[in-house]
Amino acid sequence: IKDGKALLITDKVIGKRPFNSNETEKATWEGSALRQYLNGEFLNGFGPEERAKIAPTKLRNARVASSGGKDTTDKVFLLSADEARKYFKNVVRSDSGVPEFKNEKEKNAWWKSRADRAALDSEGLIASWWLRTPASISRDYGTQEMYVIGLAADVDTSGISGTVEKGIRPALWLTLD
């Protein structure tokens, strides 16, 4: 909670989408298909009263390995790599040992309980999820790649092509009354 607002981020991956719709687009948050979706169709899924409580947020889209694009103002957004590190400490808690699991869902839930950045998808499996921070330009394909939170719940700085479907964990600042 900060300045009468609370940061909300989904606990789970709510779906999977590409960051960009094609490989010729430069993958920055400013021009991404995912930004358009979150601040269009997704945002419009809220009622008028709910939308009115969602605060516009100025986002700094910093240069990391390549240009982050221009700063933007959005109601719904993805976390940056720095924000993911700040809000999710990702301390993997050690126990006396790893138990035996009956199935993959049980194993994923156990790991999720030990890593703050890990997120489960609709099937109960750990899923990687997009960040708005650009990684680099792919040497193989000449396309921009983006940071994600990987399956090991770390910030994957090697980058993933923006046309691949990865998990979405929208974030927003909600005005408190």
Protein Blocks (a to p, Z undefined) as FASTA:
>chain_A
ZZhiacdddfbdfbdcdfbfbfkbccdfklpmklmmmmmmmmmmpcfklmmmpccddddd
ddfkbcebjadddfbdcddfklmmmmmnopacddfbdcddfbfklmmmmmmmmomkbccd
fkopacddddfbdfbdcfklopacdddddfkopacfkbpafkbccddddddddddZZ
